[in-house]
Amino acid sequence: MSQRIIADTVSKELGLPLRTGRKFLRRVLELMCDDIVYTERLELRHLGIFHVTDRPHQTVSHPVTGELIYVPKKKVLNFRTSKILREFLNPED
């Protein structure tokens, strides 16, 4: 599902103009991104937790030439699903 579809659906359900719904969704996503950048963690109930981890620098070999390549350290975003979402995805029969 794309941002546009989400924004349009929310706009219709709340009786808002499409432009307002899209602005609203864009602002919510900006706030979420800012929170992840500054606190390195974002928890959304019933969905999961986004958290930042550090990946250390490493030296890897190029698969074709065998040349050693230095890969600098960087931060990566991880997602851990909530128990509720896992249960929706994997219902017990």
Helices and strands as residue ranges (DSSP letters): H 3-14, H 18-39, E 41-44, E 48-55, E 58-61, E 68-71, E 74-81, H 83-89
